[in-house]
Amino acid sequence: MAVPADAAHVLGAGCDVGPTVARLVGMIDPAFLAEAGWDAVTRVLSLPSEHPQLGWRMCQTQGCGNQVYGHDRTCGMCRTSMASPEDHQGGGAVEGVVPLQPGRLCQVEACGRARRNRRYCRAHDERWRDQRRTDPGFDERRWRRIEPAIEGAGQVSLHGIPALVVAEVLYGLQQRTRDGALTGTARLRQIAWELRREQPVSLAGSDLNGRGDQHKVLRCFVRHVQRAFRTPETERVKDVWDLAVFGLPGRLTQGVCKVDLRAAAGF
């Protein structure tokens, strides 16, 4: 089925989705997407630097909008004087995905940068060469289709990720943010990179066993998505209850307390 008109704010118009996706995108608040700078056409988050949970630190060099990490106060380009603040492309939005000069732009589908005499822009050409060196089975055609545009400061691209998984990431991020948890751009980019590589049917089918911070965030997203479809009626038939469905913390196994909760819930 096509994306419902009231859900096009998540996946854009013209995207065919199933009932599960349609139901989930209906739970994603347009206000949150606007707050997170979501572009449904390019599928890019442009997170504002001043956001209390999703924000990032900006290079303190005057005129530079690049993102800085760790304890750094200035970006690498400014520290090494490889370019003046006026020359580097920090803080800018991802360039448009609609080619203005067919044949002269980078052949990565989501990219709109000039390629000059190469098949790809300079940044994607470097990524392409790295992929060829490290992956003997590298599928260049598939790579061109799912590879994202070059991300600007504070940007996270979900391009090339299945529609259901995109909706799950956005819903999980919405709920995590509403809970007051911090989610940095670096973690979100790691998540997006792994999801593009794995191409899971759903978040629950991705690699959730890793020990990295991105895997902790992924597991959090999965919990939120699972709870989105749970109700007291669905929990009552289980041996282990997710108490968040009842507005309480933790989980509950069979026992006297569960009998009391059944009575309190009217079962």
C-alpha positions as CSV (number, residue, x, y, z in Angstrom):
1,M,0.0,0.0,0.0
2,A,1.1,3.6,-0.6
3,V,2.1,5.8,2.3
4,P,-1.0,7.4,3.8
5,A,-1.2,11.1,3.3
6,D,-0.9,11.7,7.0
7,A,2.3,9.6,7.1
8,A,4.2,11.0,4.1
9,H,6.0,13.3,6.6
10,V,8.1,10.2,7.6
11,L,8.8,8.3,4.3
12,G,7.8,10.8,1.7
13,A,5.1,10.4,-0.9
14,G,5.0,7.5,-3.4
15,C,6.7,4.9,-1.1
16,D,4.9,1.6,-1.0
17,V,4.6,0.3,2.6
18,G,2.8,-2.5,4.4
19,P,0.3,-2.2,7.3
20,T,2.9,-2.5,10.0
21,V,4.9,0.4,8.6
22,A,1.8,2.5,8.1
23,R,0.8,1.9,11.7
24,L,4.2,2.8,13.0
25,V,4.7,5.9,11.0
26,G,1.3,7.1,12.3
27,M,2.8,7.1,15.8
28,I,5.7,9.4,14.9
29,D,4.9,13.0,15.8
30,P,5.5,15.5,12.9
31,A,6.6,18.0,15.6
32,F,9.4,15.7,16.7
33,L,10.5,15.2,13.1
34,A,10.6,19.0,12.6
35,E,12.6,19.3,15.8
36,A,15.1,16.7,14.6
37,G,15.4,18.3,11.1
38,W,14.0,15.3,9.2
39,D,13.8,15.5,5.5
40,A,11.5,12.7,4.2
41,V,12.7,13.1,0.6
42,T,16.5,12.8,1.2
43,R,15.9,10.8,4.4
44,V,18.4,12.9,6.3
45,L,18.3,14.1,9.9
46,S,19.8,17.6,10.3
47,L,20.0,17.8,14.1
48,P,20.3,21.3,15.6
49,S,23.5,21.9,17.6
50,E,21.6,23.4,20.5
51,H,19.1,20.6,21.0
52,P,19.3,19.3,24.6
53,Q,19.3,15.6,23.7
54,L,20.3,15.5,20.1
55,G,22.7,18.5,19.9
56,W,26.3,18.6,18.9
57,R,29.3,20.9,19.5
58,M,30.3,23.4,16.8
59,C,33.9,24.4,15.9
60,Q,34.7,27.7,17.7
61,T,36.7,29.1,14.8
62,Q,34.8,32.2,13.6
63,G,32.9,31.4,10.4
64,C,33.3,27.6,10.6
65,G,30.3,25.4,11.2
66,N,32.0,22.1,11.3
67,Q,31.3,19.6,14.1
68,V,33.9,18.8,16.7
69,Y,34.2,15.6,18.8
70,G,35.6,14.6,22.2
71,H,37.4,17.4,24.0
72,D,38.4,19.4,20.9
73,R,37.3,23.0,20.6
74,T,38.1,23.4,16.9
75,C,37.7,21.0,13.9
76,G,40.6,19.2,12.3
77,M,40.6,21.4,9.2
78,C,41.0,24.5,11.3
79,R,43.7,22.9,13.6
80,T,45.8,21.8,10.7
81,S,45.3,25.0,8.6
82,M,44.5,22.9,5.5
83,A,41.9,25.3,4.6
84,S,40.5,28.6,5.8
85,P,37.1,28.7,7.5
86,E,35.7,30.3,4.3
87,D,36.9,27.4,2.2
88,H,35.6,24.4,4.0
89,Q,32.1,23.1,3.7
90,G,31.2,22.6,7.3
91,G,27.7,23.0,8.6
92,G,26.1,22.9,5.2
93,A,23.1,20.8,4.3
94,V,23.4,17.7,2.2
95,E,23.5,18.8,-1.4
96,G,20.3,18.2,-3.5
97,V,19.6,14.8,-4.8
98,V,18.0,16.1,-8.0
99,P,20.7,16.3,-10.7
100,L,21.0,19.7,-12.4
101,Q,23.5,18.5,-15.0
102,P,23.1,14.8,-15.8
103,G,26.3,13.1,-16.5
104,R,28.4,15.7,-14.6
105,L,27.4,14.7,-11.1
106,C,28.6,11.9,-8.8
107,Q,27.0,8.6,-9.8
108,V,26.1,7.8,-6.2
109,E,22.3,8.1,-6.4
110,A,21.9,10.3,-3.2
111,C,24.8,12.6,-4.1
112,G,24.6,15.8,-6.0
113,R,28.3,16.8,-6.0
114,A,30.3,17.5,-9.1
115,R,32.5,14.5,-10.2
116,R,34.7,16.2,-12.7
117,N,36.6,13.6,-14.7
118,R,35.8,10.8,-12.2
119,R,32.7,8.6,-11.9
120,Y,32.2,9.9,-8.3
121,C,32.8,13.1,-6.4
122,R,36.1,13.2,-4.5
123,A,34.7,11.9,-1.2
124,H,32.8,9.1,-2.8
125,D,35.7,8.2,-5.0
126,E,37.8,7.6,-1.9
127,R,35.1,5.5,-0.3
128,W,34.7,3.5,-3.5
129,R,38.5,2.8,-3.6
130,D,38.4,1.7,0.0
131,Q,35.5,-0.6,-0.6
132,R,37.3,-2.2,-3.5
133,R,40.4,-2.8,-1.5
134,T,38.7,-4.3,1.5
135,D,35.8,-6.2,0.0
136,P,36.6,-8.9,-2.7
137,G,32.8,-9.3,-3.4
138,F,32.1,-5.6,-3.6
139,D,28.9,-4.9,-5.6
140,E,29.4,-1.4,-7.0
141,R,25.9,-1.1,-8.5
142,R,24.3,-1.9,-5.1
143,W,26.8,0.4,-3.4
144,R,25.8,3.3,-5.7
145,R,22.1,2.7,-4.8
146,I,22.4,2.6,-1.0
147,E,25.5,4.8,-0.3
148,P,24.4,8.1,1.4
149,A,25.3,11.6,0.4
150,I,28.2,13.2,2.2
151,E,26.8,14.3,5.6
152,G,27.3,17.8,6.8
153,A,27.7,18.8,10.4
154,G,25.0,17.4,12.7
155,Q,23.5,15.3,9.8
156,V,22.7,11.6,9.8
157,S,21.6,10.0,6.5
158,L,19.2,7.0,6.6
159,H,19.3,6.7,2.8
160,G,19.6,3.1,1.6
161,I,17.9,1.6,4.6
162,P,14.6,-0.4,4.3
163,A,11.4,1.7,4.9
164,L,10.3,-0.3,8.0
165,V,13.7,0.1,9.6
166,V,13.8,3.8,8.9
167,A,10.4,4.2,10.6
168,E,11.6,2.1,13.5
169,V,14.8,4.2,14.0
170,L,12.8,7.4,13.9
171,Y,10.2,6.1,16.3
172,G,12.8,4.7,18.7
173,L,14.7,8.0,18.5
174,Q,11.5,9.9,19.3
175,Q,10.7,7.8,22.4
176,R,14.3,7.8,23.6
177,T,14.4,11.6,23.3
178,R,11.1,12.0,25.1
179,D,12.6,9.9,27.9
180,G,15.4,12.5,28.2
181,A,18.2,10.3,26.9
182,L,21.1,11.8,25.0
183,T,21.8,10.4,21.5
184,G,24.8,11.8,19.6
185,T,25.2,12.1,15.9
186,A,28.3,9.8,15.9
187,R,26.2,6.9,17.4
188,L,23.4,7.5,14.9
189,R,25.8,7.5,12.0
190,Q,27.3,4.2,13.3
191,I,23.8,2.7,13.5
192,A,22.9,3.9,10.0
193,W,26.2,2.5,8.6
194,E,25.5,-0.9,10.1
195,L,21.9,-1.0,9.0
196,R,22.9,-0.2,5.4
197,R,25.5,-2.9,5.5
198,E,23.1,-5.5,7.1
199,Q,19.9,-4.6,5.3
200,P,17.7,-6.2,8.0
201,V,14.0,-6.8,7.5
202,S,13.5,-5.0,10.9
203,L,15.5,-3.6,13.7
204,A,14.9,-6.8,15.7
205,G,16.7,-8.7,12.9
206,S,19.9,-6.5,13.1
207,D,23.0,-7.3,15.1
208,L,21.9,-6.5,18.7
209,N,24.6,-8.5,20.4
210,G,27.5,-6.0,20.0
211,R,29.0,-4.2,22.9
212,G,29.5,-0.8,21.3
213,D,27.5,2.2,22.4
214,Q,25.6,2.1,19.1
215,H,24.4,-1.4,19.9
216,K,23.0,-0.1,23.3
217,V,21.1,2.6,21.4
218,L,19.9,0.0,18.9
219,R,18.6,-2.2,21.7
220,C,16.8,0.8,23.2
221,F,15.1,1.5,19.8
222,V,14.0,-2.1,19.6
223,R,12.4,-2.0,23.1
224,H,10.5,1.1,22.2
225,V,9.3,-0.3,18.9
226,Q,8.1,-3.6,20.6
227,R,6.2,-1.6,23.2
228,A,4.5,0.4,20.5
229,F,2.5,-2.7,19.6
230,R,1.9,-4.0,23.1
231,T,-1.2,-3.4,25.3
232,P,-2.4,-4.7,28.7
233,E,-4.5,-7.2,26.7
234,T,-1.4,-8.6,24.8
235,E,0.7,-8.8,28.0
236,R,-1.8,-10.7,30.1
237,V,-1.4,-13.9,28.2
238,K,2.4,-13.9,28.6
239,D,4.5,-15.5,31.4
240,V,6.7,-12.4,31.6
241,W,5.1,-8.9,31.5
242,D,6.7,-5.7,30.3
243,L,5.6,-3.4,33.0
244,A,6.2,-0.3,30.9
245,V,2.9,-1.2,29.2
246,F,1.2,-0.6,32.6
247,G,3.2,2.6,33.2
248,L,5.6,0.9,35.6
249,P,9.4,0.1,35.4
250,G,10.8,-3.3,34.9
251,R,9.5,-6.8,34.1
252,L,7.4,-9.2,36.0
253,T,7.3,-13.0,35.9
254,Q,4.6,-15.3,37.2
255,G,3.8,-15.0,40.9
256,V,1.5,-13.5,43.5
257,C,2.4,-10.0,42.4
258,K,1.2,-10.8,38.9
259,V,-2.1,-12.0,40.3
260,D,-2.5,-8.7,42.1
261,L,-1.6,-6.8,38.9
262,R,-4.2,-8.8,36.9
263,A,-6.8,-7.7,39.5
264,A,-5.7,-4.1,39.4
265,A,-5.8,-4.2,35.6
266,G,-9.3,-5.6,35.6
267,F,-8.4,-9.0,34.1
